[in-house]
């Protein structure tokens, strides 16, 4: 299976996984760490994965900026981005679905859509203190335990709107095919109020989250398909409810920065749903 479906910024053999049980009850989809070096600058297209990421940067350089120990919360993205890495990358990362992130962080996810915020701004200076402590801790299991304990202690544990949660479930169940009108009809709310509540809890508009969900399904199908045959993109578009193949291709440009065919033909980078970026 192509590494495009991976979730890491480095080759899988360099990734250390945290035991899922360590983060039980927090809604964490995955937690992991790595400590590697990129001798030359590497620029990658980063494909959004529908998660909010808490990144404990212990050492490294991103986009030409040297990072001291710090913590960033990377919000939900409704389009692909690029990032450049060079030198050491030493990090612990926690990835959460949007509702779990909303519960943990206690602030509207719409406040940092397509952007990032320092965890210090949400939890105070203790967040940077934890990053510094992680950088001084030698063992991965101890680092993961420190992060899990910190999130349990400092998390907001905010309530999640059950109506928005039901709408998210509907989008997942229909692979993004449920229309906004259908979702609104189930709530009894106005379209504007539903969009506002959904953006607060999920970080994206209902339409953008539906598009991302459908794209993610298409991406999974393409990477799981028989590689001895060219994928039937027209059939895939029809199966997922796209108006036509051109609309499928448009979503790939939006989220992956390229067409489905080029994405599959291009040499895949073993990264967090990333591929080598095209030359500019």
DAZIDA-V903295 format. One record per residue. N is the residue number from 1. RES is the residue in one small letter. PHI is phi in radians with two decimals (none if undefined). Layout:
n: {N;N}
res: {RES;RES}
phi: {PHI;PHI}
This chain:
n: {1;2;3;4;5;6;7;8;9;10;11;12;13;14;15;16;17;18;19;20;21;22;23;24;25;26;27;28;29;30;31;32;33;34;35;36;37;38;39;40;41;42;43;44;45;46;47;48;49;50;51;52;53;54;55;56;57;58;59;60;61;62;63;64;65;66;67;68;69;70;71;72;73;74;75;76;77;78;79;80;81;82;83;84;85;86;87;88;89;90;91;92;93;94;95;96;97;98;99;100;101;102;103;104;105;106;107;108;109;110;111;112;113;114;115;116;117;118;119;120;121;122;123;124;125;126;127;128;129;130;131;132;133;134;135;136;137;138;139;140;141;142;143;144;145;146;147;148;149;150;151;152;153;154;155;156;157;158;159;160;161;162;163;164;165;166;167;168;169;170;171;172;173;174;175;176;177;178;179;180;181;182;183;184;185;186;187;188;189;190;191;192;193;194;195;196;197;198;199;200;201;202;203;204;205;206;207;208;209;210;211;212;213;214;215;216;217;218;219;220;221;222;223;224;225;226;227;228;229;230;231;232;233;234;235;236;237;238;239;240;241;242;243;244;245;246;247;248;249;250;251;252;253;254;255;256;257;258;259;260;261;262;263;264;265;266;267;268;269;270;271;272;273;274;275;276;277;278;279;280}
res: {x;x;x;x;x;x;x;x;x;x;x;x;x;x;x;x;x;x;x;x;x;x;x;x;x;x;x;x;x;x;x;x;x;x;x;x;x;x;x;x;x;x;x;x;x;x;x;x;x;x;x;x;x;x;x;x;x;x;x;x;x;x;x;x;x;x;x;x;x;x;x;x;x;x;x;x;x;x;x;x;x;x;x;x;x;x;x;x;x;x;x;x;x;x;x;x;x;x;x;x;x;x;x;x;x;x;x;x;x;x;x;x;x;x;x;x;x;x;x;x;x;x;x;x;x;x;x;x;x;x;x;x;x;x;x;x;x;x;x;x;x;x;x;x;x;x;x;x;x;x;x;x;x;x;x;x;x;x;x;x;x;x;x;x;x;x;x;x;x;x;x;x;x;x;x;x;x;x;x;x;x;x;x;x;x;x;x;x;x;x;x;x;x;x;x;x;x;x;x;x;x;x;x;x;x;x;x;x;x;x;x;x;x;x;x;x;x;x;x;x;x;x;x;x;x;x;x;x;x;x;x;x;x;x;x;x;x;x;x;x;x;x;x;x;x;x;x;x;x;x;x;x;x;x;x;x;x;x;x;x;x;x;x;x;x;x;x;x;x;x;x;x;x;x;x;x;x;x;x;x}
phi: {none;-1.13;-1.20;-1.02;-1.53;-1.28;-2.27;-2.10;-1.62;-2.44;-1.01;-0.99;-1.20;-1.68;-1.64;-1.87;-1.62;-1.47;-1.07;-0.96;-1.11;-1.11;-1.87;-0.95;1.52;-1.70;1.32;-1.33;-1.36;-2.88;-2.42;-2.79;-2.54;-2.77;-2.55;-2.36;-2.27;-1.86;-1.15;-2.13;-1.01;-2.18;-1.86;-2.24;-1.36;-1.89;-1.71;-1.06;-1.95;1.30;-2.25;-1.73;-1.96;-1.81;-1.96;-1.58;-1.48;-1.58;-3.00;2.55;-2.30;-2.24;0.90;1.40;-1.92;-1.26;-1.88;-1.36;-0.90;-2.76;-2.34;-1.99;-1.88;-1.67;-1.35;-1.14;-2.05;-1.89;-2.80;-1.28;-2.37;-2.24;-2.60;-2.03;-2.14;-2.70;1.38;-1.35;-2.20;-2.22;-2.67;-2.06;-2.24;-2.17;-2.04;-2.25;-1.12;-1.06;-1.19;-1.12;-1.16;-1.09;-1.15;-1.27;-1.45;1.32;-2.27;-1.02;-1.21;-1.15;-1.21;-2.35;-1.14;1.01;-2.70;-2.41;-2.39;-1.22;-1.10;-0.99;-1.21;-1.77;-1.94;1.58;-1.12;-1.08;-1.15;-1.15;-1.06;-1.15;-1.03;-1.15;-1.18;-1.10;-1.13;-1.57;-1.60;-1.48;-1.72;-1.13;-1.11;-1.23;-1.08;-1.06;-1.13;-1.11;-1.15;-1.07;-1.14;-1.12;-1.14;-1.18;-1.34;-1.82;-1.06;-1.31;0.92;-1.28;-1.30;-1.80;-1.19;-1.14;-1.24;-1.17;-1.05;-1.15;-1.14;-1.09;-1.04;-1.13;-1.15;-1.17;-1.13;-1.72;0.98;1.49;-1.47;-1.07;-1.45;-1.08;-1.06;-1.13;-1.14;-1.09;-1.05;-1.37;-1.66;1.40;-1.63;-1.30;-1.07;-1.15;-1.15;-1.07;-1.07;-1.15;-1.17;-1.12;-1.09;-1.06;-1.50;-1.90;1.68;-2.19;-1.23;-0.96;-1.15;-1.15;-1.18;-1.11;-1.10;-1.14;-1.11;-1.19;-1.05;-1.07;-1.14;-1.09;-1.10;-1.09;-1.13;-1.13;-1.32;-1.67;-1.23;-1.12;-1.34;-1.39;-2.21;-1.18;-1.16;-1.52;-1.22;-1.12;-1.14;-1.11;-1.04;-1.16;-1.10;-1.65;1.46;-1.24;-1.07;-2.85;-1.12;-1.13;-1.26;-1.09;-1.08;-1.05;-1.13;-1.16;-1.09;-1.16;-1.66;-2.02;1.36;-2.83;-1.48;-1.00;-1.11;-1.17;-1.13;-1.35;-1.38;-1.16;-1.09;-1.49;-1.51;-1.34;-2.47;-1.27;0.94;-2.19;-2.33;-1.00;-1.26;-1.16;-1.10;-1.70}
